[in-house]
Amino acid sequence: MSRVEEKQIRRAKRKKHIRKSISGTAARPRMTVFRSNKRIYAQAIDDEAGRTLAQASSLEKENRDLKLCAASGEKIGELLGARLKEKNIETAVFDRNGYLYHGIIKAVAEGARKAGIRF
């Protein structure tokens, strides 16, 4: 087994452990983050209804020039926070999706906090 596969397995175990206790509702959605090698994706999910309430990513037309860095993560977090505020959602549950709370993941959370979302 390669080092990359081991790293993916460790992240999957962390993700499964975290998701046992975290769940989102319409009033307090689960805000999850996914980071690929090139892009950042964040979305707010109502787990009871199985719907995505809002999303933001570096794949959108106005965000395509964003690189994979903490500053871009903060911008994505602010954008998602603003979209949640439009829907009158003030609080959320942050799901780091198995990633360590560090760097880009932390920046997304701080960006959402800057937009007025409480975790």
N, C-alpha and C positions, 0 to 999 in steps of 0.2 A: 504494500500500500504506500502510495507516494505521500509526501508531506502536504500537498494540496488537498488530497482526499481526507487525510487525518484532520486537517483544519476545518474542512466542510462538515465532517462528522461531529466535531466538537461544537461547532456553531449550531448544528441541528439539535444537539442535545440541550444546549442552553436555551434555544428557542422553545423547545417542547416544555422544558421546566418552567419558563416564564409564562407561557400561554395557559398553563394550568390554573394560574391565579388571576390573570388579567382578562377582563371582558369589557366590551363597550356597549353603551345603550344609546338611544337617540339623544338624550339629554347630555350624556357624558360619553362621547365616542372614544374608541381606541385609536390613537394616532400612531401609525406604524411607519417605519422608515426602511427602505431597501436601498442598498448601495451596490452598484455594479462597478466594473473597472472604469467605466466612462461616465455614468449617469447617477443621479440621485432621484429617488422617488419617495414621496410621502403621501399618505392618505389617511382620512378619518373614516372609521368603519363602525357601523351600528351592527354589532354581532347578533342582537336579538332578531332583527329583521333580515340580516344578511345583505345589507346595502352599504355602498360607499357613499358617504355624505359629501365629501369634498376631497380633492386631490391636487397635488402640485408636483411638477417634475422638471428636470433640466432638459426634457425632451420637447417641451412646449416651444412654440415659435419664438416668443420673446426671451426665452431662457436658453436657447441653443448654444449661445456663445459662452455659457458658464463652464468652467473647468471643474474637475473633481477636487475641491478644496473646502476648507472650513468656511470661508467667506461665501461660497456658493451655497453651502448647506444652510447657512444662516438666512440667505435670501429666500431659499425654498421654504424654510420654516416660517418666515414672515408672510410669504404669499399664502401658505396654507392657513396660517392664523387669521389673516384678513378674510379669507373665504369662509372660515368658520364663523367669524364675527358677523358677516353678512347674514348668516343663517341663525343669528342670535344664540350661538353656542359659546359659552364662556369658559367651560372646563372640559378637560379631556384626560384620558389615561394614556401615558406615553409607553409605547411598546418599542423597545430598541431592537426587536427582531433577532435576538441572539448575538448582536454585535456588542462590543464593549462600549460603555458610555464614555466615549473619548473622541476627540477630533471632529469629524464631520457629523457624526450622530449627535454629539453634544451640541454642536453649532445649530443643527436643525431644531433641537429643543429650545435653545436660547432664542432663536429667531421667532419661534411661536410664542414664547413668553414675552418677547418684545412687542409682538402684535396684540398682546392682552389675553392670551390663553393661559389658564392656570392648570397645573398638573397636580 
